[in-house]
Amino acid sequence: MDYMFTPMSDEVIIKHAEPDNLPSVIEINRSELPENYPPSFFMDLLERFPNYFLVAVFAKTNEVIGYVICRIETGFPSEGGFSIIRKGHVVSLAVKKPFHGRGIGTMLMKSVLEEMVRNSIDESYLEVRINNENAIRLYKKLGYRIVRELPHYYLDGTTGLLMVKKLR
């Protein structure tokens, strides 16, 4: 699954991550997000959920400029109910700052959502900081809805929002 698109005339490929992409992914995580994880976190998710760990790379240089990581879980629907469903949890999405606003985050999310639909995942959910207006706007554009606030969700005390998108 390699997708090509042209954000601002640069060829970018969305593809499944490989172990040699992890140093770049970790560097992007540390430079772009307040929540940082140890290398073992990324390796574990790559090993357990390889179809849901995608990177955006420049075709010519193979430079990783963004990533999305999801894990598949089973549980009750996020908006209530008692049936057990399959859920795609978007754990982390980040794009290098110089490449913000070029559609790369959108393409990463669309690609991972397509993968979820192909694999009969019932819903996708994520948590986002209440003050991250750009991310909230992106997720709403992709069909996610705010379900509830998560007070003091993040380590620094910031409130999170739980956002959900039904896939089936």
N, C-alpha and C positions, 0 to 999 in steps of 0.2 A: 504494500500500500504506500506508494509514493505519489503525492499530489504536488503539482507545480502550479504556481500562480505568480502574478507579476505585481508586487506592491511597489509603486513608484519606480518601475522599470528594472528592478533587480530580481533576477530569477531566484526564487526561494522554493525549497522542497520541504514538504511535511512528510516525515517518515518515522518508522519505529526506531526508538532509541537503541543504541548498542552500548556495551560496556565501555568502549573507548570514548563515548560521548559524556560519560559521567563527570569527569573533571570540569568540563565546560558548564554542565547543568548546575553543578554545585557552586561554581563561581557566579553564575547568573543568580541563583537563589540567594547567595550571600550579599550580592551587590544591589539587588532589586527589592528584596522582601525583608520585613522585620523578623519573620519566623525563619530560623535557620535550623537545618537538620544535619545530623552526622552522616558521613558517607555511607554507613551501613544502612541507613534508612532508604536512600536512593537505590542501592544495590538490591535490597530486599524487594522493593516494589518492582524493579526491573525484572527480577527473577520470577516473581509471583504473578505479575500482570503485564507481560511484555506487549500485549496488544493495546494497552491503555497508557503507555508511556511513550509519548511522541516528542520529537524535536523538530524545530524549524532550522534549516541550514541553507546557507548560500550555496547554490549549485557549483559555482566556479571555485570557491575556496574551501568548501565543506565546513565553514565556520558555523558553530551552533549559536543562534541568536535568540532562541526562545524554546520553551518546553511546556508541556502539560502532562501531569501525572494523575492517574485515577486508580482506584481500586474497586473491585466488585465485592459487594456485601449482600447478605440476605437479612431481611428484617421487615418490620411493619412499614407501611407507607408513611412518608414524612408528614402528610397532611391528615393522618388518622386512618383508622380501619384496622381490621384484625387478620387480614390475609397476609401470608408471608410472600414477599416479592423480592426480585433481584434489583439491587440499587447500584448505580455507578456514582461513587463518591469522588468528586474532583478535589484532589488533595492539594494540588499546587499548580499554578499557572504563572509564568513570568516571561517577559520579553525584555531584552536589553534596552535601556532607556533611549539610546540614539535611534531605535527602530520603533518606538511607540508611535501610534497613529497611522501606521501603514497597513493595517489589516492582518497583521501576523497573529495576534491573539485570537482574533475572530476565526482565522483559518485553523489554528490549532484546536480551538473548541469545536468547530464544525466537524473536523476530522475525527475527533475522539467521540463525539456524539453519534456520528455515522457508524463507528465501530460498535458502540453500545446498541444501536438499533439492529445492526446485523446479527448481534449475539443475543437478541431477545431480552435486553435489560428493560425493566419496567419504568424506572425513573432515574433521573440524575439529580444529585443535590450537591451543594457546596456551602461553605461558610465564607463570608467576606466582611472585611472591616466596614463598619457603618459609615466611616468618613472616606471610603475609597469610591468616590463618585464615578470615576471613569470605568472601574470594574463593574460597578452596579449597572451602569448604563449598557455596557457590553452584554452582561448576562440577561438583562431585560430584553435587549434586542434579539437575543438568541431564544427567547421564550421562557426564561426562568421567572418565577414569581417569588416575591418575599413572603415567607410563611410566618416567620416570627423573629423577634429580636433575641439575642443571646447575651444578656448582660455580663460584663467582665469576662468575656469568652477568651480573649487573648491575654498572654502573660503580662502585658503592660497595663491591663485593666480595660482596654478598649472593648466596647460592645461590638459583637458580630451580628450579622444577619444570616439566617438560614434561608437559602433560595433553592427552589425545586422546579424541575421541568419534567412533566410526564412524557414518557416516550412511547407507551403503549396504552 
